[in-house]
Amino acid sequence: MTAKGFIVGAARSGSGKTSVAIGLMRAFARRGLEVRGAKSGPDYIDPGFHAAATGHLGVNLDSWAMPPRLLNGLAGNAAADADLVVVESAMGLFDGIPGEAGRSGAAADLARLYGLPVLLVLDVSGQSQTAAAIAKGFATFDPGVRIAGVVLNRVGSERHRKLASEAIEAIGLPVVGSILRDPNMTLPERHLGLVQAEEHAALEEFIENLAGVMERSLDLEAILSLATPLAPGDGDLSAALPPPGQRIAIARDAAFSFVYPHLADHWQRSGAELVPFSPLADEAPRLDCDVCWLPGGYPELHGGRLSAARKFHAGMHRFAETRPVHGECGGHMVLGETIEDAEGVTHPMLGLLGHRTSFAKRKMNLGYRRARLRVDGPLGVAGETVRGHEFHYAVTLDTGRDEPVADIFDGQNQPIGPSGGRRGLVSGTFFHAIARG
């Protein structure tokens, strides 16, 4: 199977590209195509919507966090069993960080690297012919990035559509359709982005409705004709984070769900078994597992239930006596002494590490991270470097006295300082690991 692909890009977040991408994925799947979704950058929520729309595992393709061979390996795996790969851009198409050529983290890197055309979604609310100036800027900004077609989103009327589309087509860019303003197309959000796919009420109906909108509003044949072969160069998965154990107990529920699809998939392909448990259901990790992983998520929204989950608390303490436990971001918060929720209520947590965190005193922490490990643990051995991402609003009220897990640098290699904590076999950090290197 030789897959073709294209990128759904936009000028900024909030332009509607996620709704367009999900709707197109399902619309093409309705036509009998095997469709795979991909997300540029480190977003861990949108791939869940891609999987729901296509029936296939989503994947992140992150040009900054993933070494080129790993990027090629993951893109090649996605293309190997698909007719069409739809890549959704994170933020704006060219939004990344300065640094090494081709490794900015922007979706534009993927367009250049794989020669993928871009379907540009323009939110034209509040403008008409000016949309052509924006489209022309996109078309000429980078000769290595080809804008192949334009979708007008949030169109107010037929006259509005005509003014914008004629101006864009006059500069030589095809407009492949327009979507009327419709609040029912908006995906619900919370402080870290979209509400997770599994929490979305009537998700299947919502995706089917999006597909219907795309079929009525866009020229699907024209869009499909824009796609080009996705043929990555030589790649492998050697830089992927290895399984931290043979049988991995992994927390999985509404409070713990931020797992990059490529990580879980690689661990399973490498022979590891993932054994899910739900702290919100007062479940503990099975004692026949040899490592426990607490992913990120939204524990701050469930402080009372997590604090009252006595079987979970007792089971985690029993597990940590003899086997490694690692927490990322929200998981790291739960490993600490307390979490203060948005209302200022303090909830006792596991106390396996000594820090205390607060969601009442919010501060956004966002950006790529390079972590040089200080200690051996589930992320790797001391001295190794792991690339990843940090995105949270929690603040640390008390760092505790545990040994730091890593020295953290930002995406441009500027030092941030020591991060996380390790006590005995327990470790945690706000940093989400993506790949080695």
N, C-alpha and C positions, 0 to 999 in steps of 0.2 A: 504494500500500500504506500503510495507516494502522496504525502499530505501537501496541501497548499495552505497558505496562511496570510493573514493581514493583521494590522494593529488598529485597535479602536483608540484614538487619541483625542485630546481636547486641550483647551487653553488653560484650564484650571480644574481643581476639584469642584464638584457641585454642578458640573455642566450637563450631567445626565448620561455620561458615558457608561457607567455601570449598568443602568437600566437598558441602554441600547445594546451593550455587549451581551447581556443575559438574554434579552429578547431575540437577538440574532442567533445566538447559540441554539436556542430551542427551535426557532423557526427553521433553521437549516437541518436540525435533527429531525424535525417533522417531515422533511423531504427525503429522509432515508439516509442522510449522510452521517458518518461517524465523526462527531465533533469533539474536540478537546479544547478546554479553556486554559489560558495561562494569564498570569498577572506579573507585570514588571514590578520590581521592587519588593519590599519586605512585608506587604500586606498579608495578614493571616486570616482575614475574614472573607474577602471576596472569593477566594478559591472554593469556599463552601457553597456559594451561590452558583459558581461555574459547574461544580459537580452536580448540584441539584438540577441545573438546566440541561446538562449533557448526559448524565448517567455515568460519567467517567471522572476519575480523580483529577482535581485541579493541580496546577503546579506553579510555583514561583520561579521566575527567570530574572535573577538579580545580578546585573552586570558589575556592581561594586562588590557585593558580598561573596559572589561565587567566582572562583578562578575560571578562566576561559574553558578549560577542558571539562569542568563540571557543568558549566552553562551549556556547552555543546552536548554533553551527555544527557542532560535533562530535556533539552529541546529535541534531541534525537529520539528519546524515548516517547515523548509526546507525539511526535510526527509518525513514529513507526506504526502505530495502530489507529491512525485517524485519516479521514479524507480532508478534514479542515481543522486548522488550529486558529482560534480567535484569541489574540493577545490583547488584554486590556491594560492600558497605560495607568500607572499610578500618577496622581496629581496632573500637572501639565506635561505635555509630550516631551519637552526639553528640560524638565525640572530634575536636576541631579546635583552632585557636588563637584567642585573643581578638583582636578587631580589627573591621574593617569588617563591618557586618551582611551576612549572606549570603555572606561570603567567608572562612569559617573553615577550609575544607578538609574539613569533616565531611560524611558522606553525608546528614545531616539537612538540609544546605543544598539538596541536590538534591530531597529530598522536598518541601520548602517551595516551591522554585522551579518545579517541574514538576507538583506535586500528585500525586506518585507514592506509592502506598501501601507500607507496610513489612510484609514477612513477617519476623517476629521469631523468630530461632533461639535457644532457651534451652537451655543445657547444664544439665540438672537433676540431674546426678550429685551426690550428697551432700545433696540437698534434695528436698522434695516440695511441700507446700502453700506453702512460702516462695516458690516460683516465681511464684505469683499476685501476691505483693507486688512482685516485680521487674517483672512484666508491667504491673501497675497504674502503677508509677512511670514506665515507658516511655510508657504511654497518656496520662498526664496531664502529663508534664514540659513538653511544648511543644505548644500547641494547633494549631500549623501543621504538625505531623508526625502523620500518622494511622497507628496500628498496626492493620493490617487482619486479621492472623491470626498464630497462633503455631505454631511447630514445636517439639516437645519432642525434644531430642537427648540421647543417651547414657542412655536409659531402662533401668533394671535389671530390671524385671519388670512383669507386668500390673497388679499392685497399685500399684506405683510410678506407672505411667502413669495409672491411675484417680485416685489421690490428687491428682496435679499437674494433670491436665486438668480435673477437676471444679472445683477451686479457681479455675482461670483462667477457665473458662467462667462461673462464678458472678459474676465481675466484668464480664461482658459481652463478653469477647474470645473469638472462635472458635479452637479448637485444630484445625488442619487435618491433624494426624497426629503420629506419634511414631516415633523411630528408636532401636532397641536399641543398647546399647553394642557396638561392633565395632571392634577394633583394625585390621582390614583396611581400614577407611574412612579411616585417618589418612594424610595425605600426608607423605612424608619431608621433613625440614627440615635446614638447615645455618645458619651464623651470620648470613646476611642474609635468612633466611626460608625459603620452600619451595625444595626442589631444583627446578631449572628443568624445564619440561615435556618438553623434548627429551632430558633426561637420565633421565627416569623410565622404568624398565624396564617393558615391557608396558603402556604408557600407554593404548592403545586398550582393552585388556581391563579395565584399572582403571576407566576412565570408563564403560564399558558396565556394569560391576558396580555402580558408583554409581547409574547410571540405574535399574537393576533394583531397588536398595534404595528409591529414591524412589517408584517405581511401586508397590511392595508396601506401603510404610509411610505414604505421604502421599496425600491426596485431591487428585489433580492437577486435576480439574475445579473443585473449590472454589478452589484456588490461582489457576487461570486466570481464574476469575470475579472475583477480587479486582483484577486488573490494570486500569489505567485508561489512556486515550489519552496517548501521549507526544507533545506538540505544542509544542516549544520556540518561543520568540519569535524575532524577527529575529536572524540571526547570520551571520557570515562567518569566514573563516580568515585575515584580514589580520594578526592578532597571532601567528600561528604562526611558528615559527622558519623563515626562508627557507632554501632549499637552499644549502649552503656552496659548491657548485660544480655544473657541469652533469653531470659524470661523477664519482661519489663512490666511491672505494675504501673499503670498510668491513670491518673485521675482524669475523669471525663464526664463532665456535666455542664450545666449553665455557668458554673463558677470557674471551671477549668477546661478551656477549649482551644487555647491559642497554640496549636501545633502546626508547624509548617508541613504541608502534605508531602513534600519531598523527603523530609526527615523520617516520618513514620513509614513511608513506602520503602525507603532505603533500608531501614532497620529490618523490616519484614522480608525484603528481598535477600538480605544478608543472613537470613535464617533465624532471626529473633522473633519471639512471640510477644505480642502486646496483650496484656491482661487488664482490661479497664475496670475501674471501680468508681463509685460515686460518693464523694464526701458529703454532698448535700442529702443523699439518702442514708447517711450515717454508716457507710461501708468503709472497711479498712483494706489495705493492700493484702493480697493473699501471701501467706508466709512461704509458699513454694516458689515465689519469685525471688530473683537475686538482685534487683535494684528497683527503686521506686522513683517515678518522675512526676512532679507536680507542675503542669504547664501553667502559663499565664491565663488570664481570663478576667472575671469580674467578682472576685471575692468580696470587694467592698460593698457590693449590692446584696450580699447574703451573709453579713457578719453574724447576725443572731443565730441563724441555722447552723453555720459552721462552728460557732462557739459552743452550741448545745449538742453537737454530734459526738457524744461520749465514746461510742465504739470506734469512730474514726480517730479520735485523739489517742485512745489507748492502743489501738492497732498500729498507729504510726510510731509511737514510742517503742513498742515492742519490736517493730520492724527495724528501726534505726539502731537498735542495740547491736545488731550483727551484720546489717547490710546497708549499702549506700542509699542515700536519699538526696535528690536534687530538686530544687524549685526555681522556676523562672518567673520573674516579675510577680504576677499575682500569687504564684506558688511560693515564691520567696517571702511575700508578705505573710502568708499563712504559716510559714515555718517560724516566724518571729513570735514575740511575746504578745503583742496586741495589734489590732487594727481599729483606728478611729474612723467611723463612717461619716458620710456627708452631713449628718445631723449632729455630729459631735459626740455620738455614743461610742464608748470604748468597749470592744469585744475581745476577751481573751482568746488567743490562738494557741498553736501547738507548743510554743516555748522551746522548740528544739534548737533555735538560734536566739540571740539576745536582743535583736533590734525591735523597735516599735515604729509603726508607720501610721500615717494619717491621710484620709481622703478629704477631711474637712478643710485642711489648709492646702489647697490645691496649687500645684505648680507644674506646668507642662515640661516634661523631659522627653525630647524627641531627637533622634538622629542615628546615623550609622555609628557602630562601635567596633573597635579592634581590641580584643582582650588578650593580654599576655598572662597565661595561667601561672599562678604562684604555687599551686598545690596540685597533686594528682587527684583525679576524681572523675565523675561521669562525663565531663566535657573534654577530658584528655589528660595529658601528663604535664607536670610543671615545666615551664619554658616554651610550650607550644603556644601558637597564636590562633585564635578563633575569631572569625568575623561574624558580626550580627547587627542587632538593631535594638534600640530602646525607645519605648513609647508608653508613657504613663503620666498620670497627674498626681500620684501619691508623693508625699514627702516623708523623709525619715526623721522622726522625732528624736530617736536615740539609736545610735549605730551599734550599741552593745560593745562587747569586748572580744568578739570572735575574730579569728584569723581571716584576713581578706582572701577571697578566692582568686582575684586577678587584678592586674593593673590595667586600667581602661584608657583608651585613646579614642578621639573622635575620628570621623571619616577622613580627615586630613592629617591624621597622626599627631594631633595636638593632645598632650596628656590631660586627662581629667582627674585621675587619682585612683586610689585603691577602691575596689568594688566588691560587694557581697560579703558573705561570711561563711566560715567553715568551722564546725565543731565536731570532732570525732568523725563519724561517717556521714554527717549531714552537711550539705552545702546549698547555697542559694545566692542568686544575684538578680537584679532588675534586667540584666542583659539577656536578650533572646539570641541563642546561637543559631547560625545559619549554615556555616561551612568552615572547614579548616583553612588556614592560610591568611 
